[in-house]
Amino acid sequence: EHRMWERHDLQSFTPLRFAPPKLMNYSGRAVVIDPDCFAVGDVWDLLSRDMQGKALMCRIRPAIKELPAYRASSVMLLENAKLRHWDAERTFNETFEYKTDYLKWIKLQYEAEETVGLFENEWNDFDKLTPKTKMLHNTKRQTQPWKVGLPADFVPAEKYRIFPPIRWVLRARRKMFGDYAFVGNYRPHPDPNQEAFFFGLLRECVDKRIVDEAFIREEMKRNHVRHDAFEVMDRLASRAA
């Protein structure tokens, strides 16, 4: 199907996952992570690992309901010299010419099987934080910890193959009332430890003046960050004390 490209949508960054090889003149290695991924372990362990001759490594995202399993490009280890066919701007333009399918691109379906290796799931843990987690990915958009209470600003998927009329209703809703109508607000993450992990990192960045308080308050005004962010950080700090 064809969808309108919304450059301000929450997911509009995804083509940038494919930019590093050309930006690095097709040399060296790169670790690509989405902006909602957070290093729990030492990323050097991933960057320096034996890739066994593969051009890239990723993990498989398991099947969910009617969606089949696929390669997740949200965290990737890249051997840039073996990815000379990657040109993010060219491929992005080709999607508008209907030469490239966006979903196939994002799911790495254009990559030859023998060039793709798999790393441990812990390097891209989907909303799962355990002692084994190396990279936490808050991938469920409606429960991302830094957005709680804000109006949702993403276009929900319309994949209801079992009962297609539901999909028609959702599409009509989007056409008549706008992309974000009736989507609701961001909700708390079901795992409080993941909220604590994120705001613990943010508190550390503020204390070390890596992130400025004025910047956070400006992002609150733009509805990019939940409006009680400082209260959450203070609450966590008092518990730690």
Secondary structure in CASP SS format (residue, H / E / C, confidence):
PFRMAT SS
TARGET T0000
AUTHOR 0000-0000-0000
METHOD secondary structure of the structure
MODEL  1
E C 1.00
H C 1.00
R C 1.00
M C 1.00
W C 1.00
E C 1.00
R C 1.00
H C 1.00
D C 1.00
L C 1.00
Q C 1.00
S C 1.00
F C 1.00
T H 1.00
P H 1.00
L H 1.00
R H 1.00
F H 1.00
A C 1.00
P H 1.00
P H 1.00
K H 1.00
L H 1.00
M C 1.00
N C 1.00
Y C 1.00
S C 1.00
G C 1.00
R E 1.00
A E 1.00
V E 1.00
V E 1.00
I E 1.00
D C 1.00
P C 1.00
D C 1.00
C E 1.00
F E 1.00
A E 1.00
V C 1.00
G C 1.00
D C 1.00
V C 1.00
W H 1.00
D H 1.00
L H 1.00
L H 1.00
S C 1.00
R C 1.00
D C 1.00
M C 1.00
Q C 1.00
G C 1.00
K C 1.00
A C 1.00
L E 1.00
M E 1.00
C E 1.00
R E 1.00
I E 1.00
R E 1.00
P C 1.00
A C 1.00
I E 1.00
K C 1.00
E C 1.00
L E 1.00
P C 1.00
A C 1.00
Y E 1.00
R E 1.00
A E 1.00
S E 1.00
S E 1.00
V E 1.00
M E 1.00
L E 1.00
L E 1.00
E E 1.00
N H 1.00
A H 1.00
K H 1.00
L C 1.00
R C 1.00
H C 1.00
W C 1.00
D C 1.00
A H 1.00
E H 1.00
R H 1.00
T H 1.00
F H 1.00
N H 1.00
E H 1.00
T H 1.00
F H 1.00
E C 1.00
Y C 1.00
K C 1.00
T C 1.00
D C 1.00
Y H 1.00
L H 1.00
K H 1.00
W H 1.00
I H 1.00
K C 1.00
L C 1.00
Q C 1.00
Y C 1.00
E C 1.00
A C 1.00
E H 1.00
E H 1.00
T H 1.00
V E 1.00
G E 1.00
L E 1.00
F C 1.00
E C 1.00
N H 1.00
E H 1.00
W H 1.00
N H 1.00
D E 1.00
F E 1.00
D C 1.00
K C 1.00
L C 1.00
T C 1.00
P C 1.00
K C 1.00
T C 1.00
K C 1.00
M E 1.00
L E 1.00
H E 1.00
N C 1.00
T C 1.00
K C 1.00
R H 1.00
Q H 1.00
T H 1.00
Q C 1.00
P H 1.00
W H 1.00
K H 1.00
V C 1.00
G C 1.00
L C 1.00
P E 1.00
A C 1.00
D C 1.00
F C 1.00
V C 1.00
P C 1.00
A C 1.00
E C 1.00
K C 1.00
Y C 1.00
R C 1.00
I C 1.00
F C 1.00
P H 1.00
P H 1.00
I H 1.00
R H 1.00
W H 1.00
V H 1.00
L H 1.00
R H 1.00
A H 1.00
R H 1.00
R H 1.00
K H 1.00
M H 1.00
F H 1.00
G C 1.00
D C 1.00
Y C 1.00
A C 1.00
F C 1.00
V C 1.00
G C 1.00
N E 1.00
Y C 1.00
R C 1.00
P C 1.00
H C 1.00
P C 1.00
D C 1.00
P H 1.00
N H 1.00
Q H 1.00
E H 1.00
A H 1.00
F H 1.00
F H 1.00
F H 1.00
G H 1.00
L H 1.00
L H 1.00
R H 1.00
E H 1.00
C H 1.00
V H 1.00
D H 1.00
K C 1.00
R C 1.00
I C 1.00
V C 1.00
D C 1.00
E H 1.00
A H 1.00
F H 1.00
I H 1.00
R H 1.00
E H 1.00
E H 1.00
M H 1.00
K H 1.00
R C 1.00
N C 1.00
H C 1.00
V C 1.00
R C 1.00
H C 1.00
D C 1.00
A H 1.00
F H 1.00
E H 1.00
V H 1.00
M H 1.00
D H 1.00
R H 1.00
L H 1.00
A H 1.00
S H 1.00
R H 1.00
A H 1.00
A C 1.00
END
